[in-house]
Amino acid sequence: MPEVHADLRYLGSSDPALVDKIMKKRADELNRRTKLQNTRSFRTGVPHDVLDEQVAMKKLAAQKIKDEDDYHDRYRLISDQVAQVCETIRSEATRERQKAVMAYSMDNCRKETRREFHLSDPNLIKSERPTRESDDDPRLGPSSVQVFEGEDFKTKQRKEEIGASMREWLAYQKEEKQQTADLEKEMDRQYDEAMNTANEMRGLCEKASIEEQLQEKREEAAANVELRKIHAARKLANKAKDGASASAHVQQEMQSDRMMELTDYKLGVDGRLMKAEYKRLSVEEEQGVYDTNARLVLEKQARMRAEKSGEYLEANGNYAADMVLNTLENAKSNDERARRKQIDEFNRAQIQQQKEFKIRERNAYMSHEHQEPFNSTANLC
């Protein structure tokens, strides 16, 4: 255990827990201020092993979230594929039913197959047979007053004329069919020639189009290369600008009064404390709090002793002794405060020397001129 401070020795027997608590707080405050005064540890920051552990934990949490997302995405894709397969089967079944209905309708539900089609048939009159097709139509009998026995004497001649007419008509149809076949062959030949010409022309057009596309792609690739160079130069310039801005900001923050803790707190224009600039109590105020707490404790102990003894004179003697002790402690605290002020002035002088040394070092680095090496140890001492 560290040695108890002089202002807490009288509390050692009455309340040791309070003494330990106050000593622990003072030790923590001393360690914190010692760490801030050490420039190397102040600029280093958090140890790398702690940062590596935090980075590992963050990576593990991110990987866990990514694995969960991949799991849900994989099963969502499977569900989508199953739904697509079901939808495809359903649509194919619906299409097959529709095809079957259309095929049945085309085969069995035409208008000619209806019972009442003859009532609205537009070709009914054209398809009707005449009343008498020939001289010996068997549908007509004597009662029709149109067929008489021995009426037709030129049946043989009419049959020969019909046969000659039929042969002539057949010859005409044969000749016409041959002409049609020849015409179709000629048209097929012309169509083949046109198709060959069109294929050659299409091949030339496609070749020219492919060459134009290749040329456009080459030009586009060249433009993309130039654009990539421009973007790369712009990114490098932005990166350099951001780095310079970040470095300037870091230097400004590290050399600011707030980070260096040159002052305990600042007051605004209205005389009130600025919350953002408040660090701690000053040494005088802190010592005043300690003195007040000690005085209260002394008064309480004196009152308790007076109440226990019941003798007023003894209480007054004890109170006088406490006041004398308090006076001695105040004198000691004043000496300690003066010594602390000297230490603070010495530290501020050291900090100012370090700042001047860094400024000269930075100027020497930026001047690009050879200068004699600067003895930092001698200046700091």
Beta strands, then each sheet from edge to edge (+ up, - down):
end
